[in-house]
Amino acid sequence: MTETAQHPTIPLNPRRMSPAEMTRAVGSFAGRMVTRRSVREFSPDPVPETVIETAVLAAASAPSGANLQPWRFVVVTSPARRRRLRLAAEAEEREFYSRRASAEWLDTIAPIGTDWRKPFLETAPVVIVVFEVHQGPRSPKPYYVKESVGIAVGLLIAALHHAGLATLTHTPSPMRFLNEVCERPAEERPYLVMPVGYPAAGARVPDLARKPLAEVMVRC
């Protein structure tokens, strides 16, 4: 009878906090995150490259199906490429807003004040285009791709906000033009576009309210 080989493991070595430490830590994090807002007015001032790299490193620590880590973070800083990205996105968005979007959708987003114009794709000094990595010549078949990439993007947003940078999650429809702009292979499928930078001086955001805890959390 052969013995099944075990996969290697390493010690976890967690540090267990006291209830008071836990409360302070999570309170500090929550207090910081509730100030996060989606920003559409960016300063062109450059941001430290190491901050972007560290934020992506944090995002890439996310759990993923079978630990296949099916994500690619394409950091776009070239003004010429950001210009191409903006023009291509606006072409798709113009068609979406004028022909494909339902009246119900347009009514729902009316309070946010968005339209087909996307200047932030050019004014923000950094645009991170996130791709799902599917099966290809150099990548295995992944599992739970959207769930995995979604968790990673959540960590990326939190890391960038923690560093004092503004972000916006933008999902042009359709998004396949991003493969050409970013020079990515067919097995990588666009997930979203995230401009990153400092908010512009005098930037304003819609006056929106978040649902209270009692409405979003249920005990059972």
Disulfide bonds with the S-S distance in Angstrom:
none
